[in-house]
Amino acid sequence: MQQNTVQMKRVLNTPALVFFGLAYMVPLGIFTTYGQVTVLSEGHLPVAYIITLTAVLFTALSYCKMTSTLPLAGSAYSYVQKIFGGNTGFLVGWAQLLDYLFLPIINYIAIGIFVHEALPSVPMELIIVSTIVIVSVLNILGIKLVTSMNMLIIVMQLIFITLFLYLSFSSAFTLDKEALLAPLTVMSDQVSGLFAGAAVLCLAFLGFDAISTMAEETKDAKRALPKAILYTVFIAGTLFIIISYAAHLSYPAWRDFLPNTDIASIQVMEKVGGALMASSFITAYVIGVFASAMTSQASIVRIFYAMGREGVLPRSVFARLHARFNTPVLSILFVALASLMALVLSLSLVASMISFGALIAFTFVNLCVIKHFIIDRKEPLTAAVILRCLVVPAIGVLLTLWLWTSLDAQALTVGLIWLGIGVVYLGVITRFFTRRPPSITEEETHLIIN
């Protein structure tokens, strides 16, 4: 393996990035947290998705601005590191690691739950470990192979979604107006639960953030990345809202999902199309979540790569690219080992932890736009600049902070402990904050993005 002489290959274009983002989000991934958030929102999952989509759209626009300015593999970490400085950048990157490390884990847990449900004789632990090994090998072989598989998997999911929507809306023709409006009508005493559910759903939209981690493997990244981010958010958001609405019409008795919310989606599928539909769903879902596992692992290793290249993580491990495959093999293996936590963690806790790290990253990317364009570059305050570089990111900050405070206490506690560990580690590498964290030079940054 080589460290500095090998660079990632630029092989991705806008369609490939969209498929990457959709595979990351998993169109059928709505059913990963379906039971949890339906119960939290008391049967108003479509509204929870609308709230989250609104918040994400403002943040996605900020990501578009930053990816066109600094198309670096580290995503939010790289933006904050360059604009707010090394200490703040490190802590945001550290928080970002939390959600990216847990994303492969939630996929492995979901695969374990659903395959074990279909094949009870196969131990869940064996399913999880086998999936980790296969995903890691595919990522070592390269992002082009992962992307090619994603396209096929997304098409398979869309075919299943079409069938599900057809069956769901066919049965909905007999419903009255009150039943049709029930999942969209929120009472005042349901608002807090609705926002708690919306906060959890942030993980469903992380595909657009993941796209930005592919910057150094994208052709014409400054143009391709913003387009792919917006296309992915709109496509996924629309699918999530429609699917969640159809699912509620098919199975409005959300209290039936207690106490085991993890398999609520199977109950919905059995109601829609019987045992055959449930079996088909498990197959399509597991394939989709497998694709998400591949893409989420690909994203986290690229953040590790960026932090290793900066020197805030050991370069000898995280900044190395394999001479043949041009992939960060040691980072991939590290993530594979960390993913073994899937053997002991619960689906609901992991979902909340992902959203904690994501919302911190979202907040600071919005702040980066304001600081970079309004404060540092002092752009002329035309109406367009005020709208794009001040109003939009400011709204994004407010919305993400609102969702952040809606997370459950356990997720906030674990997340704050994680940040505390990051502060201690940062103190060590900066000799108690008497020196700046390591970073690549401006010349190296210019070479990468050009």
N, C-alpha and C positions, 0 to 999 in steps of 0.2 A: 504494500500500500504506500501511497505517496501523500504528502500533506499539502504542499503549496503549488506543485507543478500541474496538478490535475484540476480541471474545472468542470462544473456540471454542464451537460449538453443541453442546448436550447432546441427542444423538439416539440414544444407545445404551442398550439394556436388557440384562438377564441373558442371554437366548438369543443376542442379537447378540454379546455379549462372548464367550460360549462358542464360537460359530462363529469369531470373530476369533482366539481362542486356539488352536483346533484347526487353523485355516488356517495360523497361524504355525508350529505344530509340524509340520504336514503328516502326517496318518496314514500316508501312504506314505513319509514322510521317514525312516522307519526304514532305508530302503534307501540313503540318502545315505552313511551310515557303515557299512553292513552288512558289507562286506568287511573294512574296516579293523578294526572291533571284533571281528568273528568270529575273525579271525586273532590279534588280541591276546589274546582270551580262550580261544583254542584250542577253538573250537566251542561255547562256553557263553554265547552272546549273551543268551538268556532270563534267566540268572542275573545277568548284568551289568545288565540292565534292572531286575531286582528290587532290586538294591543301590541303583541310582541313584534308583528310585522311592521307596524307603524314606527316603533322605536328603532327597529333594525334598519329600516329604509333611510332614516336620517344618518345613522352611523355608516351604512353602506356608501352613501355619497361622500362621507369623509374619507373612507378607505379608497374610493376612486381618486380623490385628490392626492392622497399620499402615495398610492401605487404609481401614479403618473409622474410623481416628483422623485420618489425614492424607491424604485422597484428592487427591493432587497429581500432575500430569503427569510429574514427574521420577522417579517410582518410588524406587528405593533411594537415588539421589542426594538427593532431597528429604527422605526420612526421616532420613538420616544428617546432612544439613546442619542440620536443625532440632534434632536430638537430641544429636549429638556436636560440633556446631560447624562453622564454615565450612571450615576447613582439612581436617579429616577428611572432611567431606562432599564437598569438591571432589575429593579423591584417590579416593574410592570412585566418584564420578561419572565421573572420568577412566578408572578401570578398567572401569567399566560401558560407557563409550563403545567400548572395545576389542571387547567381544563384540557390541555392537549394530551397530557399523560392519562387522564381519566377517559378520554374519548375512545381510544382503542379498548380500554377496560370495559366500558359500558356495552360495547359491541360484543365482546367475548362473553360477558354475562348473559346478554340477550340470546346469543346463539346457544349457549349452554342450556338456558331455560327452555327454549322452544324446541330444540332438537331432543332434549330429554323428555319433554312432554309428548313428542311424537314417538320416541323410541325409549321407553322407560327402562329397558334392560341395559342401555348404554350409560355408564356413569357420567354425570355432568362434568366431573373433573377431567376425564379423558377427552371429552368433546372440546373443552376449553383449551387444554394444552395442545391438542392436535391442531386446532385452528390457529393458535399463536405461531406454531412452527411453520405452517403453510404460508401464512400471511408474511412472515418475516423473510422466508426464502424468496417469495415473489418480489418483495421490496428490494432485496439485495440485487436481484436480476435487473432492476431498472424501472423508472417511472413510465417509460413508453409502453412496456408490457402491462403495467397496472392500468394505464389509461385505455388501452385497447380492450381489456376485459370489462372496464367500467361501462363502455358504450353498450356492449351486449347485455349486461346486467340491468342497466337502466331501461332498455327497451323491453325486457322481460317484465320488469315491475310495472311499466306503463300499460302493458297488455292486461295484467292482472287488475290494476286499478280501474281500467275501463270496464272490465267485467263486474267488479265490485260496485261501481257507481250505477251501472245499468240495473243490477239486481236491487240495489238499495232504493233508487228512485222509482223503480217499478212498483215496489211495495208502498212507496210514499204517496202514490196517486189516490189512495183511499183515505188519507189523513185529512182532518179538518184544519182550518186556519190556525187555531190555537196550538195544535200539535206541531205545525210547520214553523211557528214563530217561537216555540218554547226554548230551543237552544240559543236563541238570539235575544231573549227577553231577560234582563238581569234586574233583580230586586236590590234595594239599597243594602240589605244585610248580607248580600252575597259578594259585594265589591272586594272586600279584603281577600277572600279566598280566590277570587278571580285574578287579582294581581299576583298572589302567591303562585298560582298556576302559570300565569304569563311569565313570571321570572324563571321558572323551571324550563319553559319552552325555548329560552335563549339557545340552549344546546342544539335545538332543531335547525337553527339558522347558521351554525358555525361553518358551513361549507363556503360561504363567501369570504370569511376570514382565511380559511384554508387555501383558497385560490391565491391569496396574496403571498403565501409562503412559497409558491411555485415561480416566483419572479425571475429567478436566475436560470430557470429551465424553459422560459417562454420567449418565443420570437416576438420582436417588437413589443416588449413588455409594457411600455408606457401607454400604448393604445389598447393592446389586447386585454390586459388585466381589468381596467375599469369597465369595459363592455361585458366581460364575463361575469364580473361581480353583480352588476345590475340585472343581467339576464337571469342569473341563478336565483337571486332573491325573489324576483317577480314570479318566476316559474314555480319555485318551491313554495312560496307563500300562498299562491293561488291554489296549488294542489292540496296543501295542508288544510286550508279553510274548507274547501269543497269536500274533501274526504271526511273530515271531522264532523261536518254537518250531516253528510249522508249516513255516517255511522250512528249518530245520535237518533236520527229518524228511524233507523232500523232497530235500535235497542235503546229506548229512552230511559229505562229503569236503571240508572247509574248506581243506585245503592246496592244492586246485586253484585257489583264488582268487589265489594268488601267481603272478607278481609284480604283476599289475594288479588291485588290490582295488577300484578305482573302479567297475568294471563287473561285480562279483560278482553283483549282483542280477539282471542280465540272464541270467547262467548259470543261476540258480535258476529264473527264469521259463521258460526254454527246457526245463528238466528237467520242470517241472510241466505245461506245456501246449503245448510246441513253439514254433515261430516266431510263430504268431498270438498266443499268450499274451505272448510277449516284446514284440511290437509294441504290443499293447494296454497292456501295463505302461508302456512308454515314454511313450505318449500320456497315460495317467492320471497318471503320475508327474510329467511335465513340467508339466501343468496344475496339479497340486497344489503343486509347487515355485514356480510362477509366483504362486500365491496367497500362499505364504509370503514371497516377495520383496516383494509389495505390503504385507503386514502388517508385515514386519520394517523396511521403509523407513519406514512410518508411525510405528513405535515410536521409532526412533532420532531422527527429526526432532522428536518431542515431547520427548525428553530434551534435545536441543539447544535447543529452545524454552524449556524450564525453566531451563537454565543461562544462556541468553541473557537471559531475563527477570531472573534474579538479577544479571546483570552480570559473571559470571565468564568468559563468552564475549561477543564484540562484540554489543551489543544491536541495532545497526543492521542486522545480518545475521540473527541467530538468533532475535531476539524479535519479528520482524515477521510480522504476519498479513496475508494478502491481503484487501483490503476487500470483494471479491465472494465469494471462495471460502472465506474464514475458515481458510485453511491456511497453514502456514509455508513459503511458496514458495521463499525463498532457502535455507532449510535443506534442502529437498528437492533443490534443484539442487546444493548442496554434497555431499550424500550420493551423488547420481548421479555426480558427478565422482570422488569417493573410490572408488566401486564399480568404476571402471575397473581397479582393482588385480586384479580377477578375471581379467584378461588374462594375468597373469604369476605368480599364486600357485597352489600345489597344494591339492587338496581336503583332504588329511590335515593339512597345517599349519594351514589356516584352521579346521578342526574343533577342533584342540587349542587354538588361540588364543581361540576363542569360550568354551570351557569355563574358561579361565584367568580372564577377566573376570567370567564369571557366578558362579563360586565365591566370588570376593571380595565381590561384591554380596550373594550369599546369606548369607555369614558375617556381614556387618554388619547386614543386616536382622534376623537373629536377635538380635544384640547390641542393636539398637535397642529390641526388645520388652523385654528385661531392664532396660535403663537407664531407658526411659521409664516403665514401669509399676511396677517394683520400687524403683528408686533415686530417680528424680525425683518421681514422683507418690506414692510410698510407699503403694501400695495395701494395704489390710488383708490380711495373709497367711493367707487362707482356703485350704482345700485346692484349690479351683478356681483361684484366682489363682496359687498355687505351681505347679500343673500347667501352666496355659496360658501364664503369663508368665515362668516360670523353668525348669521341667524340659523342656518341649517345645523352647523356643528353645536351651537349653544343649545338648541332644542334637543339634539342627540344626547348631550351631556345630561340635561335635566331628566329625560326619559330613562336613560340607563341608570342614573342614580336612584330614581323612583323604583325601578324594578329591583335594583340591588338591595334596597331596604325591605323588599317584600320576600326575600329568601328566608327559609326557615332557620331557626336558631342554631341547629346542629351544623348546617352548612356554613353559617357565618363564623361559628366557633372554630371549626376545623380550618376554614380558609384563613382566618386571622392568625391562627397558630402557624400555618404554612408561611404566611408573610413574615411572621416573627423570626422563623428559621432563616428566611431570606435575608433579613436585616443583619442577623448574626454572621451569616456567611459573607455578606457584603463587607461587614466590618473587618473580617479576617483578611479578605483579599485586598482591601484598601488600607490595611494597617491602622484600623480604628479611624477610618475616614480622613486620614492625613494625606492621601494620594488619590488620584482618579482611578476608576476601574480601567482595566486594559481595553483598548479598542483598536480597530483598524484605522489607518490614516485616511485623510480626505482623498489623497491620490489613489489609494486602493479602492475606496468607495466609488470614485469616478470611473475607474477601470472596470469595476463589476457592473455598474448600471449602464455602461456604454459598450 
